[in-house]
Structures are given as structure tokens and as C-alpha cells.
């Protein structure tokens, strides 16, 4: 009888595990689905396609599986990556010509193709032109910084020696590996949150690519250069010190406000650095940051989303359309609705993942 009970218990235990696995494989639970439906409804408008963002950020909830289920056994040592071992992709896989997007804003980023296999989401470097110099937002990779930024500005008729500041949205290689080149070449000031300066310090990224610590970004910080003032907000979650930025823009006599959201996915581990005590805690932080920045951007009247990865919002298609714009035509980047929809997808997909993890 005892053996029978033990056998019955084992069968029940295995069956329960199978049911849980089946439920997970079947997709999101009801609570998660509510958030997914909101995110999906925000994913597409003609000319402002955010479906690649939705499919990427909501994937953990759509599959019923949380990200970072298998964290590294131990944190890597700072500077443990050998620069010579970092693979440089072929030029054709990352180069994209520079572009003037607004009268005072240039895009100096890399190629993206969200329809390719595998998908390529690219990287953005934004250059804000002011009456007293240039402010960069992110630097991209080390191997592309000179050609995309230095040579790109020259092609657009600008002097890269006028680069005065470089804001880094977060401490990941695709944001900052080109920053030391900018710092050393142009003596530009680097602006990073305190938490992400620490992230750079402890990351396994090659020591040769780590910039010297400089200015610390604080929440609500105003950066004024000449006739232009950018506002910086600390929006943690993608990294412990991710920052987002509001950028005044000019289009002839019209004035607009760009919003740079500093990350895409919440991660427990990112580029070798632990971002919080648990994945649940990180996602809650990210969701709160998103809700707060949505409110800030909405009240400020932000009507241009300035992407950090052009593959998520079809930014390159908009750039390609700019030369065909006729006087009086709407600007392809201007859409307050897109700013709000982008942030809605980020938040709702995060909340869906929380529901998948068993939180509300």
C-alpha cells in the first residue's frame, strides 16, 4: 500500500509538472493577455509601424516564458573580454549613409532590417546641432564610430571638432563602445548616470574601450549648449541607470520635441552586469520608469520618437522618404501618437511579462 501511494504521488507530481509546462507552452495567461492586447492594438498605424517592437518586447509574455531564465553561473570579471576577440561584421552589414532629419538634428547610425533573418535592429547616434557646437546621443560601436560619426558629420557639412558633449543612454556596448574614441579625439564631455558609470566599470567589456569617468547625469538635468537645452531623465530598468532625453527640434518655422527612450527590454543580466535582485524587480522598475516618462513626454508635448534602434520603428524608411518630402508635406518623423504608442508597447509588454511571472 505504501509503495502504491509513493507511486501515485510520483505520477501526480510528474503530471502536475507536465500541466504547468503545457500551460506555459500554450502561451500567456489571462492577466498577461490583457496587457498584450493593449500593446498589440498600439503596434501599427500606416506610416508608423511598431510591429517589430511589439513582437520583440512582448515575446517573453507571448511564449509564456520569462527572459533570463538561465543567468550565468557567476559574474564575469571586469574587463575580461579581449578586444582582439570581438568580431567586426562586414562593412555592408552595418554601414548606412548619414542623414539630416531636422534642421538641427542628424542621424549617424547603422543599417537595420527588421524583416531579415536574423533581424538586424541597428544602432542610432543622434547629433543635435546648436549655436555653440554639437551634442551626440550615443556613440555606437568602436569599429563604426569614426566612419559613422566623424566622416558622417563631414559628409553633412559639419565639423566633428564641434562635438562638445556625448550623452550615453545606457552602459551597453552598442551605446558606448565608440565613446572613448569621441572622448579622446574631440575632448568631448561624456554624460552617463552614476549607476551606469559603475556598470561600465564592472562590465567584462574590453578595458581599452572604457571611457574615463566624466559628468554624471541626474534626473531632470538640463544640458544647455548655445541656443538649445536638452532635458535628461533617469529611467532605470534596461540597465540600473538608463537615461532618456527630451530634445527640442526645428523644422523650418515649426518647433517639435523629440523623445529618446533609453532602452528596449528589461533584463536581469545585460552585457555581463546584473541589473537587479530579481527579474521581477527589474521589470517592475522598468514599468514604473516607462509610465513616468510617458507622463513627462505627454505633458511636455513630445511629438517625435527618436529611436536608439531604427529597426524597431522603421526609422530608416522615414529617412529614405525625407528627400521626397514636398513643401507643406507632413514630416515623416512627427507623430505624438507614435511616441505614446511606442512607450505603451514597452510598458504593456513589461506588465504582461510580470503577469507571466505571477505578479499583477
MIVOZA-383349 format. One record per atom (N, C-alpha, C): y, z, x. Coordinates in steps of 0.1 Angstrom, whole numbers, plus 5000, padded with zeros to 4 digits. Atoms other than C-alpha are relative to their C-alpha. Example, Ala and Ser with C-alpha at 12.3 -4.5 7.8 and 13.67 -1.06 7.14 Angstrom:
// MIVOZA-383349
498850005009 495550785123 501250005009 498950004991 498950715137 501150084992 
END
This chain:
// MIVOZA-383349
498850005008 500050005000 501350005009 498949994991 502350095028 500349875007 499850134993 501749765046 500549904990 499550095010 502349585013 501550024998 498649975002 505749755009 500849945012 499450054988 506649665045 500149854999 500050155001 505649305040 501049954989 499050035011 507649295007 501450015004 498749984995 510649435024 500549895009 499750104990 510449185052 500349864993 499750125007 510248895027 501350014993 498849985007 513149035007 501249985010 498950014990 515249065039 500249865005 499950144996 514448715050 500749914989 499450075012 515248585015 501550024999 498649975001 518548765014 500849925011 499350074989 519548615048 500049854997 500050155004 518448265035 501149974989 499150025011 520548315004 501550005005 498649994995 523648415024 500349885008 499850124992 523148125048 500249884991 499950115009 522747885019 501450004993 498749995006 525848025002 501149955010 499050044990 527847975034 500049855002 500150144998 526447625039 500549924988 499650065012 527347545003 501549984999 498550025000 531047575010 500750134997 499249895002 533847805001 499750084987 500249925012 533648094977 501249984990 499050035011 535748104945 501450045005 498749954996 538548314961 500649905011 499650094990 538748074991 500449864993 499850135006 538647764968 501450004994 498750005006 541847874950 501149965011 499150044990 543747854983 499849865005 500350144996 542047534993 500649904991 499450095010 543147374961 501549985001 498550004998 546747464967 500349915012 499850084987 546547325003 499749854998 500450145003 544847004991 501149934992 498950065008 547546944965 501249975008 498850024992 550146964992 499849905011 500450084988 548346725016 500649865000 499650145000 549646385005 501149974991 499050075007 552746214994 500249875007 499750134993 553545845001 501050015010 499149994988 555145825035 500050135007 500149874994 554446185043 498650064999 501449975000 550746215049 499650115009 500449884992 549446555059 498550034998 501549985003 545746495051 499350045013 500749964987 544746525088 500250155003 499749864999 546446865089 499150084991 500849935010 544646975057 498550015005 501450014996 541246855069 499750095012 500249924987 541647035103 500150154997 499749865001 543147365093 499250064989 500949945010 541047415062 498549985002 501450034997 537847305078 499250135001 500849885000 536647665085 499750054986 500349965013 537047755049 499249904992 500750105007 535747425036 498550015003 501449994995 532547475056 499450144997 500449875002 532347845048 499750085012 500349944987 532247925085 501450045006 498849964993 534848125104 500149945014 499950054986 536247995137 499750125009 500349894990 535448185169 498950094997 501249925003 532048295158 499350045012 500749974987 530848285194 501050025011 499049984990 533548435216 499350015014 500649994986 533048425254 499550145003 500649884996 530848695269 501050105006 499049924993 533748815290 501349925002 498850074998 537348725295 500049945014 499950064987 537848475324 501150075009 499049944991 539848585355 501249925000 498750074999 543548495357 499949895011 500050104990 543948165374 498749955006 501350034995 540248105377 499749854999 500250145001 540447735367 500649935013 499650074988 540647505397 500749874996 499250115004 543347245393 499249865002 500750124997 541246975410 498949964991 501150035009 538547015384 500549964986 499450045013 540946935355 500049854999 500150155002 540146585342 501249944995 498850075005 543046355338 499549874992 500550115008 542446105309 500749875005 499350134997 543245735314 501449994994 498650025005 546845635310 500149954986 499950075013 546145425280 499650104988 500449905011 544745735261 501150104997 499049905003 547945935263 501449945000 498650054999 550945715270 500549954987 499450065011 553345635242 501549995004 498650014996 556945505246 500950104994 499049905006 559845745242 500849944989 499350055011 561945725211 501250084996 498849935006 565345815197 499750024985 500449975014 564645985164 501250044992 498749975006 568046125155 501149975011 499050034990 571446075172 500050105011 500049904990 570946395191 498550055003 501349954998 567146415193 499149885005 500950104994 564546225214 498650064999 501449964999 560746235212 499449945013 500650044987 558946225246 498650045000 501449955001 555346285236 498949905003 501250084997 551846145239 499449934988 500650085011 549745905219 499150094991 500949935009 547946025188 499449904990 500750095010 545445865164 499050094992 500849915008 544046095137 498949924993 501150085007 541845805124 498949965010 501050034990 539945765157 498950105000 501149914998 536645915166 499750015015 499549885007 537146165181 501549984997 498650005004 540546235166 500950045012 499049964990 543546245190 501350044994 498849955007 546446455178 501250005008 498850024991 548746405208 500850135001 499049894998 551546635220 501449954999 498650045001 555246635214 500850085010 498849934993 558146715237 501249954993 498750045007 561446715218 501150035010 498949984992 564646665237 501350004991 498849985008 567846795220 501249975009 498850034992 570946635234 501250074994 498849935004 574046845233 501249955009 498850054992 577646805247 500050055014 500149954986 576647005278 498750005006 501350014994 573146905285 498949994990 501250035008 569546875272 499250134999 501049895003 567247135256 498749944997 501350055003 563547055258 499250104991 501049915007 560947195234 498649955003 501450024994 557547205251 500149895011 500050094989 556647015282 498849915001 501350084999 553146865276 499350045012 500949984989 550646835303 500649975014 499550024986 551146835341 500049855004 500250134995 549846485346 501049904993 499150095008 552246335320 501550035000 498649955001 555446535324 501049915007 499050094994 557146305349 500249874992 499850135007 556445985331 500550014986 499649995013 556946105296 501450064999 498749935001 559946335302 501149945009 499050064990 561746215334 500349854997 499950155002 561045845330 500449974986 499750035014 561245865292 501550024998 498649985002 564746005293 500949895006 499350114993 565845745318 500049874991 500150125008 564545465295 500950014988 499149985012 566645615267 501450015004 498650004996 569745605288 500550145003 499549864997 569845985295 499650045014 500249954986 569946175328 499150124999 500949885000 566946415332 500650125007 499449894993 569046615356 500950094991 499249925009 570946735325 499150104992 500949905007 567846935313 500550145004 499549864997 569247295311 499050104996 500949905006 566647475290 498749934996 501350045005 562947435282 499450124992 500749905008 561547635252 498649964999 501450025001 557847675252 499550074987 500349945012 556447725217 498850105001 501149904998 553247895230 499349975013 500650004986 551147965261 498749935000 501250084999 548547685258 500349885010 499850104989 548047415285 500849884995 499350125005 549247135262 501550024997 498649975002 552547315257 500750025014 499249954988 553347445292 499549955014 500550044987 551347285320 501049915007 499050084994 554247045326 501350085003 498749935000 556847325326 500450045015 499649974986 556647415363 500649885007 499350124994 557547055372 501450004995 498750005005 560547085349 500950115007 499449894993 561447425364 500449975014 499750034985 561147315400 500949885002 499350124998 562646975396 501550014996 498750005006 565647045374 500750144999 499549865000 566047425378 500450044986 499849975014 565947445340 499550144997 500549875004 565647785324 498949994990 501150005010 562347845306 500150124991 499949895010 562348045274 498650014993 501349975005 559048205263 500050144994 500049865005 558248515242 499350095011 500649914991 557248825261 498550005000 501550005001 553748825247 499449875007 500550124995 553248465258 500349985015 499950004985 554648515293 498850085005 501249934996 551848775295 498849924999 501150085002 549448525281 499949905012 500150094988 550348275309 499550075012 500449934988 549948545335 498550035001 501449964999 546448645325 499149894997 500950115003 545148305315 499349955012 500750064989 542548125335 500649875005 499450134996 544847825339 500350005014 499750014986 545447695374 501350075004 498849924995 547847925393 501149905004 499050094996 549647615406 500849944989 499350065011 550747515371 500850114992 499449895008 552047855360 501550015005 498649994997 555847865359 500450155004 499449874997 557948155373 500650064987 499549945012 558848405346 501549995000 498650025001 562348345333 500550074987 499449945012 564048405299 499050044990 500949955010 562348605272 500649974986 499650035014 562648465236 499850134991 500149895009 563348725210 500249954986 500050045014 563148705172 501549994995 498650035005 566348545157 500949965011 499150034988 567648455192 500749874998 499250135000 570448195193 500149955014 499850074987 570447945221 501149894998 498950095002 573747775223 500349925013 499750084989 574447485247 501049894995 499050095005 577747295242 500250024985 499750005014 578147195206 498850034991 501249995007 574647285195 499450145001 500649874999 572947615186 498649994993 501449995005 569147645181 499750154997 500449865004 567647955164 498550015002 501449984997 564348085177 499450124993 500749895007 561848305158 498650025006 501349974995 558748485170 499150004988 501050025012 555848375147 498650015006 501349984994 552648525162 498849964991 501250045007 549148415152 499249895007 500750114993 548348095170 499850065015 500149914988 549048305202 500750134996 499349885003 550348655204 501549994999 498550024999 553848525210 500549874996 499550145005 554148185193 501450014995 498750005005 557648095186 500349864992 499750115008 559147855160 501649985001 498650034997 562647685162 500649924988 499250095008 565347555139 501049935008 499250094992 567247265153 501049914992 499150095007 570447105140 499949865004 500250154997 570246725138 501149924994 499050095004 572646445134 499549864998 500450145003 572146105117 501349944994 498850065004 575445925116 500950124995 499249895006 577746135093 499250114993 500849905007 574846325078 499450105010 500549894992 573646655091 498650054994 501349955004 570046785089 499650125008 500549894992 568047075101 498549995002 501450024997 564747035119 499350145002 500849884999 561947295118 498849975009 501150014991 559547325147 499150124998 501049895002 556447535137 499150005012 500650004987 554847655169 498550005002 501550004998 551147625163 499349934988 500850065011 548347495140 499050104995 501149915005 545247715138 500250145005 500149874995 544848085141 498750015008 501249984991 542348175169 499850145005 500249874993 540748495181 500149985015 499850044986 540448325215 500649865001 499350134998 542748045227 500249985015 499850044986 542547885261 499850125010 500449904991 540848185276 500750144998 499349885003 543148455261 499750054986 500349945013 542248695233 501350034993 498749995007 544848685206 500150124991 499949885009 544049005187 498750075000 501249925001 541449275179 498849934993 501150075008 539549065153 500649874995 499550135005 539748715139 500850034987 499449965013 540648875105 501550045002 498649954997 543649055121 500949885004 499250114995 544848735138 500449914988 499750085011 544648535106 501050064991 499049935009 546548795086 501450005007 498750014993 549248795113 500649864999 499650145001 549348415112 500549964986 499650025014 549548405074 501450064997 498749945002 552448655074 501149935007 499050074992 554248465101 500449874992 499750125007 553948145081 500850024987 499249975012 555148305049 501550035003 498649974996 558148445067 500849885004 499350114995 559048125084 500349904989 499850085012 558647935051 501350044993 498849945007 561248165036 501349975008 498950034992 563548125066 500449865000 499750155000 563247745067 500649964987 499550045013 563747715030 501450044997 498649955002 566847935029 501049935009 499150074991 568347755059 500249864996 499950145005 567747415042 499349915010 500750094991 565347275068 499449884992 500450125007 564646915058 499349905009 500750084990 562946775089 498950085007 501049934992 559546875102 499949935013 500150054986 559446835140 498650055005 501449974997 555746825149 499850035015 500449984986 554146965180 498849915003 501150094999 551146735174 500149894990 499750115009 552046395160 498949954991 501150055008 548646325147 499850074987 500249935013 548846585120 500949964989 499050035010 551846445102 500449855001 499750144999 551746075111 501449975006 498650014994 554946115132 500149875007 499850134992 554245805153 500249894990 499850105010 554045595122 501550004995 498649995003 557545725113 500949955011 499350054989 558745655148 500049855001 500150155000 557445295146 500949944989 499250055011 559345255114 501550005002 498549984998 562745365128 500749875003 499250124997 563745025143 500249904988 499950085012 563244865109 500950064989 499249935010 565445105091 501449934998 498850075002 568444935075 501150104996 499049905004 571845095069 499950044985 500249945013 571645325039 498650034996 501449965002 567845355041 499850145003 500349864996 566445705040 499450015013 500649984987 565445845073 498550044998 501449975003 561645855075 499550145004 500449864997 561546205090 500650104991 499349905008 563846365064 499250024987 500749965012 561946545037 499850155000 500249855001 562446915028 498650034994 501349985006 559346875007 498950005010 501150014989 557246785038 500050135008 499949874992 558547095057 499250114992 500649905008 557447315028 498549984998 501450035002 554147135023 499250035012 500749974987 553247155060 499750155001 500249864999 553747525060 499150064989 500949965011 552047565027 498549985004 501450034996 548847405041 499650105011 500449904989 548947625072 499750144994 500349865005 549247945051 498850004990 501149995009 546847855023 498749985006 501350024993 544147735047 499750135007 500349874993 544548065066 499550104990 500449905010 544348265034 498649974995 501350045004 541248065024 499050055010 500949954990 539648155057 499850154999 500149865002 540448515051 499050034989 500949985012 538748495017 498549975004 501350034995 535748335035 499450125008 500449894992 535648635058 499850134992 500249895009 535648865028 501350084997 498849935003 539348955026 500749934989 499250065011 541848894999 501449965005 
END
